[in-house]
Amino acid sequence: MKILDTTTEFADQVAVVTGGGSGIGQAIALRWAAAGGTVAVLGRRKDALEATVNRIAEAGGTAEAVVCDVRDHAGVAEAIDGVANRHGRIDALVNNAAGNFIAQAEDLSPNGWKAVTDIVLNGTFYCTHAAGRHMLAAGRGAVVNVVASYAWHGHPGTVHSAAAKGGVVAMTRTLAVEWAARGVRLNCIAPGPTETEGAGAALWPTPDARQGVLSSVPMARFASTDEIAESAAFLLSDRAAYVTGDVLVADGGQWLGKAIYTDPRAR
Ligand code: HXC
């Protein structure tokens, strides 16, 4: 049996991570670089992207910042072709960029719906379309899309995000089959509540809301961004060479833990 060396497993490989300037995206970029890979962090905010690049450079890794809004199809194509031209390859893509806020559907403006679905659903397709062409030409590549379990069980206040992430799961499964014989794998990770500034401000803005989220997690804690990055790294690596079209849920048991009958743990 061949034992894979996880400490250098991305050496000589190139990844693109959208939303790589903060939170989960930053942790995935750091994790990729820590295993020897070059990473292009792509996003709207130059200062945030540069903070990630600097952290990676300080640790001896290789990274670059690429300013781009994933909602801009032409801009995405140019940005991703630029990465491929500069580095000669794209081995991995992580569609992590997201926009989210809690809103009742009847209060959601068309523009609010559009902002979130454009980033999550259209942005994921634009990036996958652009990077996928380079992967298909090379006959190898791996894509990880960041979703949430409400993509399949739904959740009040998330109609825009849940619809978009449900679409991303369907996209992942469709392309997993379409591109399977051509060496390109696509999977999702579905993180549960993860300790980041962006998610906290949007999804648990008050101490009560935070406690409510916490009590919904059987493991009774938030995830760290490093824990989520580890799931992404696995799916991007050759350790997951036979895994495609799947969703790896890393949520501390949250979505399975919904109480319907009397919960014996509460007695
Ligand atoms: C209602 C809102 C709103 C809110 C924005 N809008 N915030 N509506 N409640 N809290 C509406 C605006 O009024 C506007 O509509 C429209 O959305 C677009 O807003 P803009 O700010 O002009 O757009 P933009 O600058 O493009 O911002 C996009 C965004 C923003 C999604 C709205 O929040 C963003 O870029 N966020 C990125 C970071 C982020 O959200 N991170 C959290 C991800 S956490 P009108 O009609 O007024 O023009 C995550 C985890 C999920 O996804 C899973 C957890 C388990």
Residues whose N, C-alpha, C, O or C-beta is under 5 A from the ligand:
A	BS01	HXC	A98 G99 N100 F101 I102 A103 S109 N111 G112 A115 V116 A148 P191 G192 P193 G198 A199 A202
